[in-house]
Amino acid sequence: MDNNNVVQENENKVVVEENAAKPKKKGRLTWSGVLLGILIGILVMFIPTVIFCAINLISYTRLKVRLDNINSSIVTQDVATKLDNLDAILNAYYYEDVDKEAEKDALYYGLMESVGDPYTCYYNEEEIAELYEDLSGNFQGIGAYIHKDVDADYCEIQSIIPNSPASTTDLQAGDVIIKVDDTDTFGMTLNEVVSMIRGDEGTTVVLTVSRGGEEKEISIVRAKVNAPSATYESLDNGIGLITITEFNDNTYEQFVEAKQQFIDNGDTSLIIDLRGNPGGNLDTVVNIAQEILPQGLVVYTEDKYGKREEYKCDGKKEMNVPIVVLVDGSSASASEILAGAIKDHNKGTLIGTTTFGKGIVQKLISLSDGTAVKVTVSKYYTPNGVNIHGTGIEPDIEVEFDADAYTEDGTDNQMEAAIEYLTK
């Protein structure tokens, strides 16, 4: 989750270049969509009491909301009348029949999109089911993480899941998704693009991507993806490597197993690879931090009312070995929480490039009709009180990734820099 959003599409997931060559197309969000969405939202407020099951994509909590105590003056009689008129115009003059269900969904999407935050959005029943599937770490799709920058027109491939359908193709991190099959994705939300890419096992999706100014068509056969999110590998010179690809429901348990492998193998220094990790669940990353850090603060959040919530470590499982954390521009959200906490506690050295810079928290609120909304509710801060939103975390040792060398012979110069640092 952050979600940072995947195909596996995280939350976060979360994070692309703009294509200035194409004129901006008119989006589906219209004034009528926004206003009617607002009307529908206000009507829901007349339900006396609704209990929502709230899932923060980076923290699991429960939330009880009384909608009748929430003030809203958006929908006036004039607005309601105008909405009725606009809907009547569509029904009378649009050259084809209007899909009422699609019309309703567009209104809900539009209302959430009106705040201008890419992480605040609406999920229909199908989309929320896919999101829960993603959080479990098991899904059907191509096996790639996708993100979208705040002001970007297109989504971008953030990273590829090993041993997934995408990993057997030419698809690469950094590819900008121009089309899904024959549909241009200009101006689409992350959820929309992800929904088109996802599909049943055995079916094929064609992605048109832009890379280095050239467009490529890549066909991918969808399959079940059940990739572990934390894995261990023993390198030379007593160096262990734990790679964390995301922070989902299974990651903590897998990290504990990887840590035990590190201990059993007798390795004496550790690399934690967070490159391309789009984030996920706050509870998960805090639990993992407790397996590494000394006693103290891991992270804290603050909402617009100034309410502060702290997440702490008791220090009972602190790792007292040299640690290097590999990060890059696609290390986001929960990845930055872990990297920031390790850096602030002086428990390890960050090597790579500046992280993505997602320092905000979302809460997923389930609605009674099986749909849900995700809302950005607070900022988070590293133990030293730094909010990294929009700036990211700078590494202690900057090493730009050499993509040409990796393509030519598989050389990972950032990994080599980490090994060299620990060896010395």
C-alpha positions as CSV (number, residue, x, y, z in Angstrom):
1,M,0.0,0.0,0.0
2,D,1.1,3.9,-1.4
3,N,0.2,3.2,-1.4
4,N,1.9,4.2,-2.2
5,N,-0.5,1.9,-5.9
6,V,0.9,-1.6,-8.1
7,V,-0.1,-3.5,-10.8
8,Q,1.0,-4.2,-8.0
9,E,0.0,-0.8,-7.7
10,N,0.5,0.8,-4.6
11,E,-0.2,3.5,-2.7
12,N,1.4,4.9,-2.7
13,K,2.4,3.9,-4.2
14,V,2.9,6.9,-5.9
15,V,5.0,9.0,-8.4
16,V,6.5,10.8,-13.8
17,E,7.6,12.9,-16.5
18,E,5.1,15.1,-18.3
19,N,4.8,14.7,-22.0
20,A,4.5,18.3,-23.1
21,A,4.3,17.4,-26.8
22,K,0.7,16.3,-26.5
23,P,-2.1,18.8,-26.0
24,K,-4.1,18.3,-22.8
25,K,-7.3,16.4,-23.5
26,K,-10.5,17.3,-21.8
27,G,-10.9,15.1,-18.7
28,R,-14.1,13.4,-17.7
29,L,-14.4,15.7,-14.7
30,T,-17.0,18.4,-15.5
31,W,-18.7,21.0,-13.4
32,S,-21.9,18.9,-13.6
33,G,-19.9,15.9,-12.4
34,V,-18.4,17.8,-9.4
35,L,-21.7,19.4,-8.4
36,L,-23.8,16.3,-8.7
37,G,-21.1,14.4,-6.8
38,I,-21.4,17.0,-4.1
39,L,-25.1,16.6,-4.0
40,I,-24.9,12.8,-3.7
41,G,-22.3,13.2,-0.9
42,I,-24.5,15.6,1.1
43,L,-27.5,13.3,0.8
44,V,-25.5,10.6,2.4
45,M,-25.1,12.9,5.4
46,F,-28.8,12.4,6.3
47,I,-28.0,8.9,7.4
48,P,-28.1,9.2,11.2
49,T,-25.1,7.2,12.0
50,V,-22.7,5.3,9.9
51,I,-19.8,3.2,11.2
52,F,-16.9,3.0,8.7
53,C,-14.1,0.4,8.8
54,A,-11.1,2.6,8.3
55,I,-7.8,1.2,7.0
56,N,-4.9,3.6,6.8
57,L,-2.8,2.3,3.9
58,I,0.1,2.7,6.1
59,S,-1.6,2.2,9.5
60,Y,-4.5,-0.1,10.4
61,T,-7.1,1.6,12.6
62,R,-10.8,1.8,13.2
63,L,-12.8,4.9,12.7
64,K,-16.4,5.8,13.7
65,V,-17.9,8.8,12.0
66,R,-21.2,10.6,12.7
67,L,-22.0,12.2,9.4
68,D,-24.8,14.2,10.9
69,N,-22.2,16.1,12.9
70,I,-20.2,17.2,9.9
71,N,-21.2,20.6,8.5
72,S,-21.4,21.2,4.8
73,S,-23.0,24.1,2.9
74,I,-21.9,23.1,-0.6
75,V,-25.2,22.0,-2.0
76,T,-27.8,24.8,-2.1
77,Q,-31.2,24.7,-3.8
78,D,-29.7,26.6,-6.8
79,V,-26.9,24.0,-7.1
80,A,-29.4,21.1,-6.9
81,T,-31.6,22.6,-9.6
82,K,-28.6,23.2,-11.8
83,L,-27.5,19.6,-11.4
84,D,-31.0,18.4,-12.4
85,N,-30.9,20.6,-15.5
86,L,-27.4,19.5,-16.5
87,D,-28.4,15.8,-16.1
88,A,-31.6,16.4,-18.2
89,I,-29.5,18.0,-20.9
90,L,-27.3,15.0,-21.1
91,N,-30.2,12.7,-21.3
92,A,-32.0,14.8,-23.9
93,Y,-29.1,15.8,-26.2
94,Y,-26.2,13.4,-25.8
95,Y,-26.0,11.4,-29.1
96,E,-25.9,8.0,-27.3
97,D,-27.6,6.6,-24.3
98,V,-26.0,7.7,-21.0
99,D,-24.6,4.9,-18.8
100,K,-26.1,5.8,-15.4
101,E,-23.7,3.7,-13.4
102,A,-20.6,5.2,-15.1
103,E,-22.2,8.6,-14.7
104,K,-22.5,8.1,-10.9
105,D,-19.0,6.7,-10.5
106,A,-17.6,9.7,-12.4
107,L,-19.4,12.0,-10.0
108,Y,-17.8,10.3,-7.0
109,Y,-14.4,10.3,-8.6
110,G,-14.8,13.9,-9.5
111,L,-15.7,15.0,-6.0
112,M,-12.6,13.4,-4.5
113,E,-10.3,14.6,-7.2
114,S,-11.6,18.2,-6.7
115,V,-9.1,18.7,-3.8
116,G,-6.2,18.3,-6.2
117,D,-4.4,15.6,-4.2
118,P,-3.5,12.5,-6.3
119,Y,-3.6,10.3,-3.2
120,T,-7.2,11.3,-2.3
121,C,-9.5,9.3,-4.4
122,Y,-12.6,7.1,-4.8
123,Y,-12.7,3.3,-5.3
124,N,-15.7,1.5,-6.8
125,E,-16.4,-2.1,-5.6
126,E,-14.1,-3.7,-8.2
127,E,-11.2,-1.3,-7.5
128,I,-11.4,-1.7,-3.7
129,A,-11.4,-5.4,-4.1
130,E,-8.2,-5.1,-6.2
131,L,-6.6,-2.8,-3.6
132,Y,-7.3,-5.3,-0.7
133,E,-5.8,-8.0,-3.0
134,D,-2.7,-5.9,-3.5
135,L,-2.3,-5.3,0.3
136,S,-2.4,-9.1,0.8
137,G,0.6,-9.4,-1.6
138,N,-1.3,-11.6,-4.0
139,F,-3.0,-10.5,-7.2
140,Q,-3.5,-11.1,-10.9
141,G,-1.7,-8.7,-13.3
142,I,1.6,-8.0,-14.9
143,G,3.8,-7.7,-11.8
144,A,4.9,-4.0,-11.9
145,Y,4.6,-1.1,-9.5
146,I,3.2,2.0,-11.0
147,H,3.2,5.6,-9.8
148,K,2.2,9.0,-10.9
149,D,3.6,12.4,-10.0
150,V,1.3,15.1,-8.8
151,D,1.5,17.3,-11.9
152,A,2.2,14.6,-14.4
153,D,0.0,13.7,-17.4
154,Y,1.0,10.0,-17.5
155,C,1.7,7.2,-15.1
156,E,5.2,5.6,-15.0
157,I,6.6,2.2,-14.2
158,Q,8.2,2.5,-10.8
159,S,9.8,-1.0,-10.5
160,I,9.3,-4.6,-11.8
161,I,8.6,-7.5,-9.5
162,P,11.1,-10.3,-10.0
163,N,9.8,-13.5,-11.6
164,S,6.6,-11.8,-12.7
165,P,5.2,-11.6,-16.2
166,A,6.6,-8.0,-16.6
167,S,10.1,-9.3,-15.7
168,T,10.2,-11.5,-18.8
169,T,9.5,-8.6,-21.1
170,D,11.4,-5.4,-22.1
171,L,9.4,-3.3,-19.7
172,Q,11.7,-1.2,-17.5
173,A,11.5,1.1,-14.5
174,G,11.0,4.7,-15.7
175,D,8.9,3.7,-18.8
176,V,6.1,6.2,-19.2
177,I,2.7,4.5,-20.0
178,I,1.3,6.3,-23.0
179,K,-1.4,3.7,-23.9
180,V,-3.0,0.6,-22.4
181,D,-4.1,-1.5,-25.4
182,D,-5.7,1.2,-27.7
183,T,-6.6,3.7,-24.9
184,D,-4.5,6.8,-24.5
185,T,-3.9,7.3,-20.8
186,F,-3.2,11.1,-20.9
187,G,-4.7,12.8,-17.8
188,M,-6.0,9.5,-16.3
189,T,-5.7,8.8,-12.6
190,L,-3.4,6.1,-11.2
191,N,-6.5,4.0,-10.3
192,E,-7.8,4.2,-13.8
193,V,-4.6,3.1,-15.5
194,V,-4.1,0.3,-13.0
195,S,-7.6,-1.0,-13.5
196,M,-7.0,-1.2,-17.3
197,I,-3.7,-3.0,-16.8
198,R,-5.0,-5.5,-14.3
199,G,-7.0,-8.5,-15.7
200,D,-7.6,-12.2,-15.6
201,E,-4.8,-14.7,-15.7
202,G,-3.9,-15.7,-19.2
203,T,-5.2,-12.6,-20.9
204,T,-2.9,-10.2,-22.7
205,V,-2.4,-6.4,-22.3
206,V,-0.4,-4.2,-24.6
207,L,1.4,-1.3,-23.1
208,T,2.7,1.6,-25.3
209,V,5.5,3.2,-23.3
210,S,7.8,6.2,-23.9
211,R,11.5,5.6,-23.2
212,G,14.2,8.1,-24.1
213,G,11.9,9.9,-26.5
214,E,10.9,6.7,-28.4
215,E,7.7,4.8,-28.1
216,K,7.6,1.0,-27.7
217,E,4.7,-1.5,-27.7
218,I,5.1,-4.3,-25.1
219,S,2.7,-7.2,-24.9
220,I,2.4,-8.9,-21.5
221,V,0.4,-12.0,-20.6
222,R,-1.2,-11.5,-17.2
223,A,-0.7,-14.1,-14.5
224,K,-1.1,-14.6,-10.7
225,V,1.6,-12.7,-8.9
226,N,2.6,-13.9,-5.5
227,A,6.1,-12.4,-5.0
228,P,7.7,-12.3,-1.6
229,S,8.2,-8.7,-0.4
230,A,11.2,-9.4,1.7
231,T,14.0,-11.8,0.7
232,Y,17.5,-12.7,2.0
233,E,20.7,-13.4,0.1
234,S,24.1,-14.0,1.6
235,L,26.9,-12.2,-0.4
236,D,30.7,-12.5,-0.1
237,N,32.8,-11.2,2.8
238,G,30.1,-11.9,5.5
239,I,27.7,-9.4,3.9
240,G,23.9,-10.2,4.0
241,L,21.3,-8.6,1.7
242,I,17.7,-8.1,2.6
243,T,15.6,-6.8,-0.3
244,I,12.2,-5.2,0.6
245,T,10.0,-4.5,-2.5
246,E,7.0,-3.2,-0.5
247,F,5.4,-3.1,2.9
248,N,2.3,-5.3,2.7
249,D,0.5,-7.6,5.1
250,N,3.2,-10.3,4.8
251,T,6.3,-8.3,4.7
252,Y,7.1,-8.2,8.5
253,E,6.9,-11.9,8.8
254,Q,9.1,-12.3,5.8
255,F,11.6,-9.8,7.1
256,V,11.8,-11.6,10.5
257,E,12.6,-14.8,8.5
258,A,15.3,-13.0,6.5
259,K,16.8,-11.5,9.7
260,Q,17.0,-15.0,11.2
261,Q,18.7,-16.3,8.0
262,F,21.3,-13.4,8.4
263,I,21.9,-14.5,12.0
264,D,22.1,-18.3,11.3
265,N,24.4,-17.7,8.4
266,G,26.9,-15.8,10.6
267,D,27.0,-12.8,8.3
268,T,28.4,-9.7,10.0
269,S,27.1,-6.7,8.0
270,L,23.9,-6.0,6.2
271,I,22.6,-4.3,3.1
272,I,18.9,-3.3,3.1
273,D,17.7,-2.6,-0.5
274,L,14.8,-0.3,-0.6
275,R,15.2,0.9,-4.2
276,G,12.0,1.0,-6.2
277,N,10.0,0.3,-3.0
278,P,6.8,2.4,-3.3
279,G,5.8,2.0,0.4
280,G,2.8,0.4,1.9
281,N,1.6,-0.2,5.5
282,L,2.8,2.0,8.4
283,D,2.3,-0.7,11.0
284,T,4.4,-3.0,8.9
285,V,7.3,-0.6,8.5
286,V,7.2,0.3,12.2
287,N,7.4,-3.4,13.2
288,I,10.3,-3.9,10.9
289,A,12.0,-0.8,12.3
290,Q,11.7,-2.4,15.8
291,E,13.8,-5.3,14.5
292,I,16.6,-2.8,13.7
293,L,16.6,0.3,15.8
294,P,17.5,1.3,19.3
295,Q,14.9,2.6,21.8
296,G,13.3,5.7,20.6
297,L,11.0,7.3,18.1
298,V,10.5,5.7,14.7
299,V,8.1,8.2,13.2
300,Y,5.3,10.5,14.2
301,T,2.3,12.0,12.4
302,E,0.4,15.3,12.7
303,D,-3.0,16.1,11.3
304,K,-4.5,19.5,10.4
305,Y,-5.8,19.9,14.0
306,G,-2.3,19.5,15.4
307,K,-3.0,16.0,16.8
308,R,0.3,14.1,17.1
309,E,0.6,10.3,17.1
310,E,4.0,8.8,17.9
311,Y,5.3,5.3,16.9
312,K,8.2,4.1,19.1
313,C,10.7,1.3,19.3
314,D,11.6,-0.4,22.6
315,G,15.1,-1.3,21.4
316,K,14.9,-4.9,22.5
317,K,15.7,-6.3,19.1
318,E,18.3,-3.7,18.0
319,M,20.8,-4.9,15.3
320,N,24.3,-4.0,16.2
321,V,26.0,-4.6,12.9
322,P,27.2,-2.2,10.1
323,I,24.2,-1.4,7.9
324,V,23.9,0.1,4.5
325,V,20.5,1.2,3.1
326,L,20.2,1.4,-0.7
327,V,17.7,4.1,-1.8
328,D,16.7,5.8,-5.1
329,G,14.1,8.2,-6.5
330,S,11.4,5.5,-6.4
331,S,11.9,4.7,-2.7
332,A,8.7,6.3,-1.3
333,S,6.4,6.6,1.7
334,A,7.0,3.7,4.1
335,S,10.4,3.1,2.5
336,E,11.3,6.7,3.5
337,I,10.0,6.1,7.0
338,L,12.4,3.2,7.5
339,A,15.4,5.0,5.7
340,G,14.7,8.2,7.6
341,A,14.6,6.4,11.0
342,I,17.8,4.5,10.3
343,K,19.5,7.7,9.3
344,D,18.3,9.8,12.2
345,H,19.3,7.1,14.7
346,N,22.7,6.8,13.1
347,K,22.1,3.1,12.7
348,G,23.2,2.9,9.0
349,T,24.6,4.6,6.0
350,L,22.3,5.6,3.1
351,I,23.8,5.0,-0.4
352,G,22.1,5.8,-3.8
353,T,20.1,8.9,-4.8
354,T,17.5,11.1,-3.1
355,T,14.3,9.4,-2.3
356,F,10.9,10.2,-3.8
357,G,9.6,12.5,-1.1
358,K,6.1,11.3,0.0
359,G,5.7,12.5,3.5
360,I,1.9,12.2,3.9
361,V,-0.5,9.6,5.3
362,Q,-3.7,8.2,3.7
363,K,-6.7,6.6,5.4
364,L,-8.9,4.2,3.6
365,I,-12.6,4.6,4.6
366,S,-15.0,1.9,3.6
367,L,-18.5,2.9,2.8
368,S,-21.7,0.9,3.4
369,D,-22.3,0.2,-0.3
370,G,-19.0,-1.7,-0.7
371,T,-17.1,1.2,-2.1
372,A,-14.4,3.3,-0.4
373,V,-12.5,6.6,-0.4
374,K,-8.9,7.2,0.4
375,V,-8.1,10.5,2.0
376,T,-4.8,12.2,2.9
377,V,-5.2,12.8,6.6
378,S,-1.8,13.8,8.0
379,K,1.9,14.5,7.5
380,Y,4.6,12.3,8.9
381,Y,7.9,13.3,10.4
382,T,11.2,11.4,10.9
383,P,12.6,11.1,14.5
384,N,14.4,14.4,14.1
385,G,11.2,16.2,13.1
386,V,11.8,16.4,9.4
387,N,8.9,16.2,7.0
388,I,10.3,15.0,3.7
389,H,7.2,15.6,1.5
390,G,8.3,17.0,-1.8
391,T,12.0,16.9,-1.0
392,G,12.9,13.3,-0.1
393,I,15.8,12.0,1.9
394,E,19.3,12.7,0.7
395,P,21.7,9.7,0.9
396,D,24.9,9.9,2.9
397,I,26.8,8.7,-0.1
398,E,25.4,9.7,-3.5
399,V,25.8,7.1,-6.3
400,E,23.9,7.5,-9.5
401,F,22.6,4.3,-11.0
402,D,24.5,3.3,-14.2
403,A,21.7,2.0,-16.3
404,D,24.0,1.4,-19.3
405,A,26.3,-0.9,-17.3
406,Y,23.3,-2.8,-15.9
407,T,21.8,-3.3,-19.4
408,E,25.1,-4.3,-20.8
409,D,26.3,-7.0,-18.3
410,G,24.1,-6.7,-15.2
411,T,26.5,-4.6,-13.2
412,D,24.7,-2.9,-10.3
413,N,27.1,-0.1,-9.4
414,Q,25.0,1.1,-6.4
415,M,25.1,-2.4,-4.9
416,E,28.9,-2.6,-5.6
417,A,29.3,0.7,-3.8
418,A,27.4,-0.7,-0.8
419,I,29.6,-3.9,-0.8
420,E,32.8,-1.8,-1.1
421,Y,31.7,0.4,1.8
422,L,31.0,-2.5,4.1
423,T,34.1,-4.4,3.1
424,K,36.3,-1.4,4.0
